[in-house]
Amino acid sequence: MDLTELASTVAAALPGAVKGSKVAIGELTLDVEASEIVRVLTFLRDDPACEFKVLIDVCGVDWPARAKRFDVVYHLLSLTKNRRIRVKTETDEATPVHTVVPVFPAAGWFEREAYDLYGILFADHPDLRRILTDYGFSGHPLRKDFPLTGFVELRYDDDLKRVVYQPVQLVQEFRDFDFMSPWEGAPYILPREEKADEAGKKA
């Protein structure tokens, strides 16, 4: 059974669950309804034609311009069939995806990472806490709209004799370079300096 036939088999066995499929670079990706994720992964694990019994990873992808901004991506491996499959579903910031911990216990760790780094919610997760960021961390650092400086910083306070959190305070303003002005005192011609000279002569 090739990957196209496998996609058709899964779609036929789970009507209404699979929205689409794609084969690229020798890998199959299934797009599924978020409400059907547990049923789809259970089928992929247990069906004799599939036997994807190893969960390799669960991760998130952020598309801020979409209404459902997050993709939740599950990577599965079948040792007996020697093939891999990718299962994707979509959700937004407020709608949880049902946890797949009852199907793949290893998902507990991965779902906590997706929650911590993206803010993706998982319904009925047994322990949905942050796992990589520090206590008191504000925001979700892998979201594309998360500021590079973060929201809070921590430092050791000599007076309090402990680590304290405070809003980010930059020592100096970020510098904006237009890359058209040469650095003063450079002993050699810098990239784009020639273009700056040419632009000045034309003006």
Buried (B, 14 or more C-beta within 10 A) or exposed (E): EEBEEBBBBBBEBBEEBBBEBBEEEEEBBBBBBBEBBBBBBBBBBEBEBBBBBBBBBBBBBBEEEEEEBBBBBBBBBBEEBEBBBBBBBBBBEEBBBBBBBEBBEBBBEBBBBBBBBBBBBBEEBEEBEBBEBEEEBEEBBBBEEBEEEBEBEEEEEEEEEEEEBEEEEEEEEEEEEEEEEBEEEEEEEEEBBEEBEEEEEEE
